[in-house]
Structure formats: C-alpha cells, structure tokens
Amino acid sequence: MALEKAYLESESGDKIEFQFNPEKITFSQKSEVEATDAEDETGTPKQTFKKRCPRSVSISDLRFDTYETGESVVEKYLYKFINALEYDSTKERPLTYSFNWGNNQYIQSCFITDLSFDITRFLADGTPVQAVISSLSLEEIEGVSSSGSTNPFGRGSTSNRSV
C-alpha cells in the first residue's frame, strides 16, 4: 500500500500537499445554548438549545524540510499556506478548502482561520530550509452539513435527535 499524503484542496481544485503527514488532528464541535429565566427544582437555570456551531479542525506540528536541496522552505511550501489566507476579491472572501488524507475527507468545506509557523533552520546564507507549522486551524463554512451529520469526518450522517 502506497503512502498517502494529506492535503488541502481548494474549491478551484488546487492542492496544498503536506510534505510530512500530521501526527495528530484535533476535532472540535460545540453547540450554543442559552440560559432561560426558568429554573429547575435545585435553582439551576434551564438551558435552551440555540444552534450547532461550525466544526473546527486543528493540525499542529506540520514539518517541512528542504535542507538537502537548499531551496527556500518558505517559497516551496509555506507560501501556499500563506496565500490560502488571502482575500479573493472575485468571491469577496478567501478560498474555501477541504482537508483530505487518503480516502478520508476530514472537513468538507472550510476556511483556513489560523496559521502560525516557525522557521527552525537556515543555511549559512540565511536561506530558510526547515519550518514547522505550529498551528493550522480550519473552520467549517455554511451549507455543508445540512443533513445534520455529526460525523467528524464530514461524510455520511447520523440520526438527528429532537430537542
């Protein structure tokens, strides 16, 4: 079985392939609730469900290395991530992406909401040759999971419960 690379794919089909696959992916899902004026018999405010908040996926410690070739790691890899945060004036928003790895689509349609990286090694002439993305955060956008899916991988659906 061949090694599959994780990647982000834009709505226009461009791919940002990770040089090394992530070791950990963090999923987050919240629901917004609101306290009502009513209380239960212990005095605790009753809660009312308001909405499901967007899913988010965080990936940390993504490593990139161009030491052996002497190329700039920023130009070869990091600019793709940096440019993914740019505003697209034709769409009046940044591009949207999906996060995929092999047959798994971990988030179907999202914005990149956070990118933090460190350059960790330089050649004698100052060329950056190693870098670590310490934080890459993706947040689901509207219209993706109208089925009510609670699957963190963005595929299929589970039964909905009435509240």
ABEGO torsion letter per residue (X at the ends): XBBBBBBBBBAAGBBBBBABBBABBBBBBBBBBBBBABBBAAGBBBBBBABBBBBBBBBBGBBBBAAAAGBBAAAAAAAAAAAAABBBAAAGBBBBBBBBBEABBABABBBBABBBBBBABBBAAGBBABBBBABBBBBBBBGABAAGBABAAGBEBBBBBBX
